[in-house]
Amino acid sequence: MPSFSEWQQQAQNITISTQAIINGKACDALSGNTFDCISPIDGRVLGQIAACGAEDVELAVNAARNAFESGCWAELKPVDRKSILLRFAALIDQYSDELALLETLDMGKPISDSLSIDVPEARDSIAWNAEAIDKINGEIAPTGDNELGLVTREPLGVIGAIVPWNFPMAMACWKLGPALATGNSVILKPSEKSPLSAIRLAELALEAGIPAGVFNVLPGYGVEVGDPLARHMDVDGLVFTGSTAVGKQLLSVAGSTNMKRTFVECGGKSPNIVFADAPDLRAAAEAAAMAIFFNQGEVCVAGSRLLVEDSIAEKFIPMVCEASKNIRPGHPLDPATIMGAIVDDVQMRKVLGFIDKGQQEGAELVCGGKHVEPVAGGYYLEPTIFKAVSPQMSIAKNEIFGPVLSCMTFNSEEQAIRMANDSDFGLAAGLWTSNLSRAHRVSRKLRAGSIWVNCYDVGDMTAPFGGFKQSGNGRDKSLHALEKYTEIKATWINLDT
């Protein structure tokens, strides 16, 4: 790991790609428009990024369609696609410092997290799906001797992938890995708040040997790029990670156009339940703090609702506050920093508004709640904890997407389950208990896509990720993700002719 001063030096010297990638070439938006890419670390402008529009979407879709129809990728032998994707993964690893630096400069997360979490997650997603390519078979249906029934999976075709700003590279690769592995062409729209790593990924993909037109990147705003991409009649599949409101819009648009296959992973307000018989209260408190303050709370599965059994609440909540003292905002390029910057001023003001609302509605602010400046001009918030929160308060119901923890209490297992499930969302949940039967019993009753017992936010590429209710549909990661990017075809052959 480079030192703080070495990261700062690299930040001064890094070359930033600012153009779109369409049909294998870097290009400006046809309009010539750009937007400022602002680092949340200190508010400085990193570069002027191509602000694509509907005309660029048209170019990219045509390029993706032509690449797909040509068969240069879709009809490549699975073992050859695998080889190219493994080279892509190796290049991500080779340029790990550069990619981590881009991620930290662009969205403010600590460099240690970018290097140890985001880059490996991106690499592993590409490599894991590459390895799966030649290990997934079709089926032969049970038939009589005079018939042959084949069940095969074929790529959807052209995929539009819209990804968020909180884990720009990792979320992109969660989509790219299975989409490319199954032979699709992809148009990636990164968030305008964090476009840099997506552009660099496309450059590395071309270097690895992925044909022109198979992987395109269109930076720009949602209305100008995301909407026309979602509406395009020649896009066969749409995958999205982001807010529930936008996810609903995309589902509606897909339904009103060509009924493109659409999968959305949306918001969360995840409960983290601590029973009095938790095996280690100190460990649970430290995990509860990291569950909400990791990545500045800008995490869809953040454990933003802490449900604590009445009998231990007076002891446990102060333990969480104590653990949060070790999680202070600092310079994101310092390897010792655990908590970085909020992505931009708009998000920071939104979070501060929720903090004000919590106090107005009667919640007790235990610690934090203020804008601080460990780096002048940057967007930083203290870890914030509320107690005496009721389930109907704004801070208990809404996804804040910032470092704000709402603590509530319960007096029975049944009440804990009711409170945990009392949400429009169902992305994830955690529970802490020494009782094995309770662990199984409660896990079954929690309406969420990921359940963690005596841990929080752990897993790897082998387990599916996605949510219940208004947290979305479909799954990222694991073999289940491949289902989103393929169509099932049944072929029935008469052998008597």
C-alpha positions as CSV (number, residue, x, y, z in Angstrom):
1,M,0.0,0.0,0.0
2,P,1.5,3.4,-1.0
3,S,1.8,6.0,1.7
4,F,-0.3,9.1,2.1
5,S,2.3,11.3,0.3
6,E,2.7,8.8,-2.5
7,W,-1.1,8.7,-3.1
8,Q,-1.1,12.5,-3.2
9,Q,1.7,12.5,-5.7
10,Q,-0.1,9.9,-7.9
11,A,-3.2,12.0,-7.7
12,Q,-1.3,15.0,-9.1
13,N,0.1,13.0,-12.0
14,I,-2.8,10.7,-12.9
15,T,-4.2,10.9,-16.5
16,I,-7.9,11.0,-16.5
17,S,-9.9,9.8,-19.5
18,T,-12.9,12.0,-20.0
19,Q,-14.6,10.8,-23.3
20,A,-17.3,8.3,-24.0
21,I,-16.3,4.9,-25.4
22,I,-18.5,4.0,-28.5
23,N,-17.7,1.2,-30.9
24,G,-14.2,0.8,-29.5
25,K,-13.2,4.5,-29.8
26,A,-12.9,7.3,-27.3
27,C,-15.1,10.2,-28.5
28,D,-16.7,13.4,-27.4
29,A,-20.5,13.8,-27.1
30,L,-21.9,14.7,-30.5
31,S,-23.3,17.9,-29.0
32,G,-19.9,18.8,-27.7
33,N,-21.3,19.2,-24.2
34,T,-19.4,18.4,-21.1
35,F,-19.9,18.5,-17.3
36,D,-17.5,19.1,-14.5
37,C,-16.3,16.0,-12.6
38,I,-15.8,17.4,-9.1
39,S,-13.9,15.5,-6.4
40,P,-15.7,15.5,-3.1
41,I,-12.4,15.3,-1.3
42,D,-11.7,19.1,-1.7
43,G,-14.2,20.3,-4.3
44,R,-11.7,20.6,-7.1
45,V,-12.6,19.9,-10.7
46,L,-11.0,16.7,-12.0
47,G,-11.9,17.2,-15.6
48,Q,-14.7,17.9,-18.1
49,I,-16.5,14.7,-19.0
50,A,-18.4,14.1,-22.2
51,A,-22.1,14.8,-21.5
52,C,-23.8,12.4,-23.8
53,G,-27.3,12.6,-25.1
54,A,-29.9,10.8,-27.1
55,E,-27.9,11.0,-30.3
56,D,-25.0,9.3,-28.6
57,V,-27.3,6.6,-27.2
58,E,-28.4,5.9,-30.8
59,L,-24.8,5.5,-31.9
60,A,-23.9,3.2,-29.0
61,V,-27.0,1.1,-29.5
62,N,-26.3,0.7,-33.2
63,A,-22.7,-0.2,-32.4
64,A,-23.8,-2.7,-29.8
65,R,-26.4,-4.2,-32.1
66,N,-24.0,-4.6,-35.0
67,A,-21.4,-6.2,-32.8
68,F,-24.0,-8.6,-31.5
69,E,-25.4,-9.5,-34.9
70,S,-21.9,-10.0,-36.3
71,G,-21.3,-12.8,-33.8
72,C,-17.8,-11.4,-33.1
73,W,-18.6,-11.9,-29.3
74,A,-21.9,-13.7,-29.0
75,E,-20.9,-16.5,-31.3
76,L,-17.3,-16.8,-30.0
77,K,-16.5,-20.2,-28.5
78,P,-17.3,-20.0,-24.7
79,V,-13.7,-21.0,-24.0
80,D,-12.4,-18.0,-26.0
81,R,-14.8,-15.5,-24.3
82,K,-13.5,-16.9,-21.1
83,S,-9.9,-16.4,-22.0
84,I,-10.5,-12.7,-23.0
85,L,-12.5,-12.0,-19.9
86,L,-9.8,-13.5,-17.7
87,R,-7.3,-11.1,-19.4
88,F,-9.7,-8.3,-18.6
89,A,-9.7,-9.3,-15.0
90,A,-5.9,-9.6,-15.0
91,L,-5.7,-6.0,-16.3
92,I,-8.0,-4.7,-13.6
93,D,-5.5,-6.3,-11.1
94,Q,-2.5,-4.9,-13.0
95,Y,-3.9,-1.4,-12.8
96,S,-5.4,-1.7,-9.3
97,D,-3.6,1.4,-7.9
98,E,-4.8,3.6,-10.8
99,L,-8.4,2.3,-10.6
100,A,-8.5,2.7,-6.8
101,L,-7.2,6.2,-7.1
102,L,-9.8,7.1,-9.7
103,E,-12.5,5.7,-7.4
104,T,-11.4,7.7,-4.4
105,L,-10.9,10.9,-6.3
106,D,-14.2,10.6,-7.9
107,M,-16.6,9.7,-5.1
108,G,-14.6,10.3,-1.9
109,K,-14.3,6.8,-0.4
110,P,-11.1,5.9,1.6
111,I,-8.3,4.7,-0.6
112,S,-7.7,1.7,1.6
113,D,-11.3,0.6,0.8
114,S,-11.0,1.3,-2.9
115,L,-7.8,-0.8,-3.1
116,S,-8.9,-3.7,-0.8
117,I,-12.6,-3.9,-1.5
118,D,-13.7,-2.1,-4.7
119,V,-11.0,-3.2,-7.1
120,P,-10.9,-6.9,-5.9
121,E,-14.7,-7.0,-6.2
122,A,-14.6,-5.7,-9.7
123,R,-11.8,-8.1,-10.7
124,D,-13.5,-11.1,-9.0
125,S,-16.8,-10.4,-10.7
126,I,-15.2,-10.5,-14.2
127,A,-13.0,-13.5,-13.4
128,W,-15.7,-15.5,-11.6
129,N,-18.2,-15.1,-14.5
130,A,-15.5,-15.9,-17.0
131,E,-14.8,-19.2,-15.2
132,A,-18.5,-20.0,-15.2
133,I,-18.8,-19.7,-19.0
134,D,-17.7,-23.1,-20.0
135,K,-19.2,-24.9,-17.0
136,I,-22.9,-24.1,-17.7
137,N,-24.7,-26.6,-19.9
138,G,-28.0,-26.8,-21.6
139,E,-30.6,-29.5,-20.9
140,I,-32.1,-32.4,-22.8
141,A,-35.8,-32.9,-22.0
142,P,-37.1,-36.4,-21.3
143,T,-38.7,-37.6,-24.5
144,G,-39.6,-40.7,-26.5
145,D,-37.0,-42.4,-28.7
146,N,-38.3,-40.6,-31.8
147,E,-37.9,-37.1,-30.4
148,L,-35.2,-34.8,-29.0
149,G,-36.1,-31.9,-26.8
150,L,-33.3,-29.3,-26.3
151,V,-33.3,-26.5,-23.7
152,T,-30.7,-23.9,-24.4
153,R,-29.9,-20.4,-23.1
154,E,-29.1,-17.6,-25.5
155,P,-27.9,-14.0,-24.9
156,L,-30.6,-11.4,-24.7
157,G,-28.7,-9.2,-27.2
158,V,-28.1,-5.5,-26.3
159,I,-28.0,-4.7,-22.6
160,G,-28.4,-1.2,-21.1
161,A,-26.7,-1.1,-17.7
162,I,-27.3,1.9,-15.4
163,V,-25.1,1.9,-12.3
164,P,-24.9,4.1,-9.1
165,W,-22.2,6.3,-7.7
166,N,-21.5,4.7,-4.4
167,F,-19.6,1.6,-5.7
168,P,-19.1,2.7,-9.4
169,M,-16.6,0.1,-10.5
170,A,-17.9,-2.9,-8.5
171,M,-21.5,-2.3,-9.4
172,A,-20.5,-2.0,-13.1
173,C,-18.7,-5.3,-13.0
174,W,-21.6,-7.0,-11.2
175,K,-23.5,-6.2,-14.4
176,L,-20.6,-6.6,-16.9
177,G,-19.4,-10.0,-15.7
178,P,-22.5,-12.0,-16.4
179,A,-23.7,-9.9,-19.3
180,L,-20.4,-10.3,-21.2
181,A,-20.0,-13.9,-20.1
182,T,-23.3,-14.9,-21.7
183,G,-22.4,-13.1,-25.0
184,N,-24.3,-9.9,-24.8
185,S,-23.3,-6.4,-26.0
186,V,-23.4,-3.8,-23.2
187,I,-24.0,0.0,-23.0
188,L,-22.9,1.2,-19.6
189,K,-24.2,4.4,-18.2
190,P,-22.2,5.4,-15.1
191,S,-23.5,8.0,-12.7
192,E,-22.6,11.5,-13.6
193,K,-21.2,11.8,-10.0
194,S,-18.6,9.1,-10.6
195,P,-17.9,8.3,-14.3
196,L,-14.1,7.9,-14.2
197,S,-13.6,4.2,-13.4
198,A,-16.2,3.1,-16.0
199,I,-14.4,4.9,-18.8
200,R,-11.1,3.3,-17.7
201,L,-12.7,-0.1,-17.5
202,A,-13.8,0.2,-21.1
203,E,-10.3,1.0,-22.2
204,L,-8.9,-2.0,-20.4
205,A,-11.7,-4.2,-21.9
206,L,-10.5,-3.2,-25.4
207,E,-6.9,-3.9,-24.4
208,A,-8.0,-7.4,-23.2
209,G,-9.5,-8.1,-26.7
210,I,-13.2,-7.5,-26.2
211,P,-14.3,-6.5,-29.7
212,A,-15.3,-3.0,-30.6
213,G,-19.0,-2.3,-29.9
214,V,-19.4,-5.0,-27.3
215,F,-18.7,-2.7,-24.3
216,N,-19.6,0.9,-24.7
217,V,-19.7,3.7,-22.0
218,L,-21.9,6.7,-22.1
219,P,-21.3,9.3,-19.3
220,G,-24.0,11.8,-18.8
221,Y,-27.2,12.6,-16.9
222,G,-30.2,10.3,-16.3
223,V,-32.7,12.4,-18.3
224,E,-30.3,12.7,-21.3
225,V,-28.8,9.2,-21.4
226,G,-30.6,6.9,-19.0
227,D,-34.1,7.7,-20.2
228,P,-33.4,7.3,-24.0
229,L,-31.4,4.2,-23.3
230,A,-34.4,2.7,-21.3
231,R,-36.8,3.8,-24.1
232,H,-34.8,2.5,-27.0
233,M,-36.6,-0.1,-29.0
234,D,-33.5,-2.0,-29.9
235,V,-32.3,-2.5,-26.3
236,D,-33.2,-6.0,-25.3
237,G,-32.4,-5.9,-21.6
238,L,-32.1,-3.2,-18.9
239,V,-30.3,-3.6,-15.6
240,F,-30.1,-1.0,-12.9
241,T,-28.9,-0.3,-9.4
242,G,-30.0,2.9,-7.7
243,S,-33.0,4.5,-6.0
244,T,-36.4,2.9,-5.8
245,A,-38.0,6.0,-7.5
246,V,-35.8,5.7,-10.6
247,G,-36.2,1.9,-10.6
248,K,-40.0,2.3,-10.8
249,Q,-39.6,4.8,-13.7
250,L,-37.4,2.3,-15.6
251,L,-39.9,-0.5,-15.1
252,S,-42.7,1.7,-16.4
253,V,-40.7,2.9,-19.4
254,A,-39.7,-0.7,-20.3
255,G,-43.3,-1.8,-20.1
256,S,-44.5,1.1,-22.3
257,T,-42.0,0.5,-25.0
258,N,-40.7,-2.9,-26.2
259,M,-41.1,-4.8,-22.9
260,K,-37.4,-5.2,-22.6
261,R,-36.3,-7.5,-19.8
262,T,-35.7,-5.2,-16.9
263,F,-34.1,-5.9,-13.5
264,V,-33.7,-3.3,-10.8
265,E,-31.8,-3.4,-7.5
266,C,-33.1,-0.5,-5.5
267,G,-33.2,1.1,-2.0
268,G,-33.0,-0.3,1.4
269,K,-33.6,0.5,5.0
270,S,-32.1,-2.5,6.5
271,P,-32.7,-3.6,10.1
272,N,-29.8,-4.9,12.3
273,I,-31.4,-6.8,15.2
274,V,-29.4,-7.4,18.5
275,F,-30.9,-9.8,20.9
276,A,-29.8,-9.9,24.6
277,D,-28.2,-13.3,24.0
278,A,-25.8,-12.0,21.3
279,P,-22.6,-14.0,21.6
280,D,-20.4,-10.9,22.0
281,L,-22.0,-7.5,22.6
282,R,-18.7,-5.6,22.0
283,A,-18.2,-7.3,18.6
284,A,-21.9,-6.6,17.8
285,A,-21.6,-3.0,18.6
286,E,-18.4,-2.5,16.5
287,A,-20.1,-4.3,13.6
288,A,-23.3,-2.2,14.0
289,A,-21.2,0.9,13.7
290,M,-19.4,-0.3,10.6
291,A,-22.7,-1.5,9.2
292,I,-23.9,2.1,8.9
293,F,-20.7,4.1,8.7
294,F,-18.8,2.1,6.1
295,N,-18.5,4.0,2.8
296,Q,-19.9,7.0,4.7
297,G,-23.3,5.3,4.9
298,E,-23.6,5.4,1.2
299,V,-24.5,1.7,1.0
300,C,-27.8,0.2,-0.2
301,V,-27.6,-2.5,2.5
302,A,-26.4,-0.2,5.3
303,G,-27.7,-1.3,8.7
304,S,-29.5,2.0,9.2
305,R,-32.1,0.7,11.7
306,L,-30.6,-0.7,14.8
307,L,-33.1,-2.8,16.8
308,V,-31.9,-3.5,20.3
309,E,-33.6,-5.7,22.9
310,D,-34.9,-3.6,25.8
311,S,-32.9,-5.3,28.5
312,I,-29.5,-4.4,27.0
313,A,-30.3,-1.1,25.3
314,E,-28.9,1.2,28.0
315,K,-25.6,-0.7,27.8
316,F,-25.5,-1.5,24.1
317,I,-26.2,1.9,22.4
318,P,-23.4,3.6,24.3
319,M,-21.1,0.8,23.1
320,V,-22.1,1.6,19.5
321,C,-21.4,5.3,20.2
322,E,-18.0,4.4,21.6
323,A,-17.2,2.3,18.5
324,S,-18.1,5.2,16.3
325,K,-15.4,7.4,17.9
326,N,-12.9,5.4,16.0
327,I,-14.6,6.1,12.7
328,R,-13.9,9.8,12.0
329,P,-13.9,11.6,8.6
330,G,-10.4,12.0,7.3
331,H,-8.5,12.6,4.0
332,P,-9.6,9.8,1.7
333,L,-6.0,9.5,0.3
334,D,-4.6,8.7,3.7
335,P,-4.5,4.9,4.1
336,A,-5.3,5.3,7.8
337,T,-8.7,6.9,7.0
338,I,-11.7,4.8,7.7
339,M,-14.4,7.3,6.7
340,G,-14.1,9.5,3.6
341,A,-16.2,12.2,2.0
342,I,-19.9,12.3,1.0
343,V,-20.2,12.1,-2.8
344,D,-21.2,15.8,-3.4
345,D,-22.8,18.8,-1.8
346,V,-26.3,17.8,-2.9
347,Q,-26.1,14.5,-1.0
348,M,-24.5,16.2,2.0
349,R,-27.3,18.7,2.2
350,K,-29.9,15.9,1.8
351,V,-28.4,14.0,4.8
352,L,-28.2,17.1,6.9
353,G,-31.8,17.7,6.2
354,F,-32.7,14.3,7.5
355,I,-30.6,14.9,10.7
356,D,-32.6,18.2,11.2
357,K,-35.9,16.3,10.6
358,G,-35.0,13.6,13.1
359,Q,-34.5,16.2,15.9
360,Q,-37.6,18.1,14.9
361,E,-39.7,14.8,15.2
362,G,-38.3,14.1,18.7
363,A,-35.5,11.7,18.2
364,E,-32.5,12.1,20.6
365,L,-29.3,13.0,18.9
366,V,-26.6,11.0,20.7
367,C,-23.5,11.9,18.7
368,G,-22.4,13.5,15.5
369,G,-24.7,15.3,13.1
370,K,-22.4,18.0,11.9
371,H,-20.6,19.0,8.7
372,V,-16.8,18.9,9.3
373,E,-13.9,19.7,7.1
374,P,-10.8,17.5,7.6
375,V,-10.0,18.7,4.1
376,A,-10.9,22.3,3.1
377,G,-13.7,22.5,0.5
378,G,-14.7,18.8,0.9
379,Y,-18.0,17.2,1.9
380,Y,-17.7,15.4,5.2
381,L,-20.2,14.4,7.9
382,E,-19.7,13.1,11.3
383,P,-21.0,9.6,12.2
384,T,-24.5,10.3,13.5
385,I,-26.5,8.3,16.0
386,F,-30.1,8.8,17.1
387,K,-31.9,7.0,19.9
388,A,-35.5,7.1,21.1
389,V,-36.5,6.7,17.5
390,S,-40.0,5.6,16.7
391,P,-40.8,3.5,13.6
392,Q,-42.9,6.3,12.0
393,M,-40.2,9.0,12.1
394,S,-38.7,10.1,8.8
395,I,-35.2,8.9,9.8
396,A,-36.7,5.4,10.5
397,K,-38.6,5.0,7.3
398,N,-36.6,6.7,4.6
399,E,-33.3,5.6,3.0
400,I,-31.0,8.5,3.9
401,F,-27.9,7.1,2.2
402,G,-25.5,8.7,4.7
403,P,-23.9,8.1,8.1
404,V,-27.1,8.2,10.1
405,L,-28.1,5.4,12.5
406,S,-31.6,5.2,14.0
407,C,-31.8,3.1,17.2
408,M,-35.0,1.5,18.4
409,T,-35.9,-1.0,21.0
410,F,-38.1,-4.2,21.2
411,N,-39.2,-6.5,24.0
412,S,-39.8,-9.8,22.2
413,E,-38.8,-11.8,19.2
414,E,-42.2,-11.3,17.6
415,Q,-42.0,-7.5,18.0
416,A,-38.4,-7.5,16.5
417,I,-39.6,-9.3,13.4
418,R,-42.6,-7.0,13.0
419,M,-40.5,-3.9,13.4
420,A,-37.8,-5.3,11.0
421,N,-40.4,-6.1,8.3
422,D,-42.3,-2.8,8.8
423,S,-40.6,-1.2,5.7
424,D,-41.3,-0.7,2.0
425,F,-37.8,-2.2,1.5
426,G,-36.5,-5.7,1.8
427,L,-32.8,-5.7,0.7
428,A,-31.0,-7.0,3.7
429,A,-31.1,-7.7,7.5
430,G,-28.8,-8.7,10.3
431,L,-29.4,-10.5,13.6
432,W,-27.2,-11.3,16.6
433,T,-28.0,-14.2,18.8
434,S,-26.4,-17.3,20.4
435,N,-29.6,-19.3,20.0
436,L,-29.4,-21.4,16.9
437,S,-33.1,-22.1,16.7
438,R,-33.8,-18.4,17.0
439,A,-31.3,-17.6,14.3
440,H,-33.0,-20.0,11.9
441,R,-36.5,-19.0,13.0
442,V,-36.0,-15.2,12.6
443,S,-34.0,-15.6,9.4
444,R,-37.0,-17.4,7.8
445,K,-39.4,-14.7,8.9
446,L,-37.4,-11.6,7.8
447,R,-38.5,-10.4,4.4
448,A,-35.2,-9.5,2.9
449,G,-32.9,-10.9,0.1
450,S,-29.7,-11.1,2.3
451,I,-29.7,-12.2,5.9
452,W,-26.5,-12.1,8.1
453,V,-26.3,-13.9,11.4
454,N,-23.7,-12.7,13.9
455,C,-22.1,-10.6,11.1
456,Y,-23.0,-7.9,8.7
457,D,-22.6,-7.2,5.0
458,V,-20.4,-10.2,4.2
459,G,-20.4,-12.7,1.3
460,D,-18.7,-13.3,-2.1
461,M,-19.5,-14.0,-5.7
462,T,-21.0,-17.4,-4.9
463,A,-24.1,-15.9,-3.2
464,P,-26.9,-14.0,-5.0
465,F,-27.6,-10.4,-4.1
466,G,-30.9,-8.6,-4.4
467,G,-34.1,-7.7,-2.6
468,F,-37.7,-8.3,-1.7
469,K,-40.5,-5.7,-2.0
470,Q,-39.5,-2.3,-3.3
471,S,-35.9,-3.1,-3.1
472,G,-36.2,-4.6,-6.5
473,N,-36.2,-7.8,-8.5
474,G,-33.6,-10.2,-10.0
475,R,-30.3,-11.0,-8.5
476,D,-26.7,-9.9,-9.0
477,K,-23.7,-12.3,-8.3
478,S,-23.7,-16.1,-8.3
479,L,-25.0,-18.3,-11.1
480,H,-28.4,-16.8,-10.6
481,A,-27.3,-13.5,-12.2
482,L,-26.7,-15.2,-15.5
483,E,-30.5,-15.8,-15.8
484,K,-31.0,-12.1,-16.2
485,Y,-28.9,-11.9,-19.3
486,T,-30.2,-14.9,-21.2
487,E,-33.4,-16.2,-22.8
488,I,-34.5,-19.8,-22.6
489,K,-35.2,-21.6,-25.9
490,A,-36.9,-24.9,-26.3
491,T,-36.1,-26.8,-29.5
492,W,-38.1,-29.9,-30.3
493,I,-36.8,-32.3,-33.0
494,N,-38.7,-35.0,-34.7
495,L,-36.2,-37.9,-35.3
496,D,-38.6,-39.9,-37.6
497,T,-38.1,-37.6,-40.5
